[in-house]
Amino acid sequence: MRRASPVLWSIALLGLAYGLALIGRGGAIDGWSLLVAGWLFLYAESAYLALETGPQSFWPWRHVLTALATAGGSSLAGIVLLALNQSLIASGPLLMAAGVIAAVCLLALVAAASSRGTV
């Protein structure tokens, strides 16, 4: 990849800036952070895709749709789990196990995608 280092640092700084903005806020988990994480993933994916492919005469639809599905799906899953945790249903070991399983599955998906070199 050409000039991939600035992309890495810009995404890391955006995430750090959002994290620092959350410091000092009291209360529960910020629900917007799940959407911000999805957007950061899309920014990084589009930047790396632009660096990887360069100027082309066609749109890489498969990569774009995969990135959108991954970002949207992970954000939606996080929102559902957060809503279940904040709902009237008492969060117990079953909900905690579902959250751990979802996190492990997401990490496995990211690890598999990065080892293939696509996504």
C-alpha positions as CSV (number, residue, x, y, z in Angstrom):
1,M,0.0,0.0,0.0
2,R,1.1,3.5,-0.8
3,R,1.1,6.1,1.9
4,A,-1.0,4.1,4.4
5,S,0.6,5.5,7.5
6,P,-1.3,8.9,7.4
7,V,-4.6,7.0,7.2
8,L,-3.7,5.0,10.3
9,W,-2.7,8.0,12.3
10,S,-5.7,10.1,11.2
11,I,-8.2,7.4,12.2
12,A,-6.4,6.8,15.5
13,L,-6.4,10.6,16.2
14,L,-10.1,10.8,15.4
15,G,-10.9,8.0,17.7
16,L,-8.8,9.5,20.4
17,A,-10.4,12.9,20.0
18,Y,-13.9,11.3,20.4
19,G,-12.7,9.3,23.4
20,L,-11.3,12.5,25.1
21,A,-14.6,14.3,24.3
22,L,-16.4,11.6,26.3
23,I,-14.2,12.1,29.4
24,G,-16.0,14.1,32.0
25,R,-19.5,13.2,30.9
26,G,-21.3,11.5,33.6
27,G,-24.0,8.8,33.2
28,A,-24.3,5.7,31.2
29,I,-22.6,4.5,28.1
30,D,-22.8,6.9,25.2
31,G,-25.1,5.4,22.6
32,W,-23.6,7.5,19.9
33,S,-20.2,5.9,20.3
34,L,-21.5,2.8,18.5
35,L,-22.4,4.9,15.5
36,V,-19.1,6.8,15.7
37,A,-17.2,3.5,15.7
38,G,-19.1,2.4,12.5
39,W,-18.3,5.7,10.8
40,L,-14.7,5.5,11.7
41,F,-14.5,2.0,10.3
42,L,-16.1,3.2,7.1
43,Y,-13.7,6.2,6.8
44,A,-10.7,3.9,7.3
45,E,-12.0,1.3,4.9
46,S,-12.7,3.8,2.2
47,A,-9.3,5.4,2.6
48,Y,-7.5,2.1,2.4
49,L,-9.6,1.0,-0.5
50,A,-8.6,4.3,-2.3
51,L,-5.0,3.7,-1.6
52,E,-5.2,0.0,-2.6
53,T,-7.0,0.3,-5.9
54,G,-5.9,3.8,-7.1
55,P,-7.9,5.4,-9.9
56,Q,-10.1,2.9,-11.7
57,S,-12.8,3.0,-14.3
58,F,-15.2,0.9,-12.2
59,W,-16.6,1.1,-8.7
60,P,-15.5,-1.7,-6.3
61,W,-19.1,-2.5,-5.3
62,R,-18.2,-5.7,-3.4
63,H,-15.8,-4.0,-1.1
64,V,-18.1,-1.0,-0.5
65,L,-21.1,-3.2,0.3
66,T,-19.1,-5.5,2.5
67,A,-17.8,-2.5,4.5
68,L,-21.3,-1.0,4.8
69,A,-22.7,-4.3,5.9
70,T,-19.9,-4.8,8.5
71,A,-20.2,-1.3,9.9
72,G,-24.0,-1.3,9.9
73,G,-24.3,-4.8,11.4
74,S,-21.8,-4.2,14.1
75,S,-23.4,-0.9,15.1
76,L,-26.9,-2.4,15.1
77,A,-25.8,-5.3,17.1
78,G,-24.2,-3.0,19.7
79,I,-27.3,-0.8,19.8
80,V,-29.5,-3.8,20.4
81,L,-27.3,-5.2,23.2
82,L,-27.1,-1.7,24.7
83,A,-30.8,-1.3,24.6
84,L,-31.3,-4.8,26.2
85,N,-28.9,-3.8,28.9
86,Q,-30.7,-0.5,29.6
87,S,-34.2,-2.1,29.3
88,L,-36.5,-3.2,32.1
89,I,-35.1,-6.7,31.8
90,A,-32.5,-7.1,34.5
91,S,-29.2,-7.8,32.9
92,G,-27.8,-11.0,34.2
93,P,-25.3,-13.6,33.2
94,L,-27.2,-14.6,30.1
95,L,-27.0,-11.1,28.6
96,M,-23.4,-10.7,29.7
97,A,-22.6,-14.0,27.9
98,A,-24.4,-12.8,24.8
99,G,-22.3,-9.6,24.8
100,V,-19.1,-11.6,25.2
101,I,-20.0,-13.9,22.4
102,A,-20.9,-11.0,20.1
103,A,-17.6,-9.3,20.9
104,V,-15.6,-12.5,20.2
105,C,-17.5,-13.1,16.9
106,L,-16.8,-9.5,15.8
107,L,-13.1,-9.9,16.6
108,A,-13.0,-13.2,14.7
109,L,-14.7,-11.5,11.7
110,V,-12.2,-8.7,11.7
111,A,-9.3,-11.0,12.2
112,A,-10.5,-13.3,9.3
113,A,-11.0,-10.3,7.0
114,S,-7.6,-8.8,7.8
115,S,-5.8,-12.1,7.2
116,R,-7.4,-12.4,3.8
117,G,-6.5,-8.9,3.0
118,T,-10.0,-8.0,1.9
119,V,-12.9,-6.1,3.4
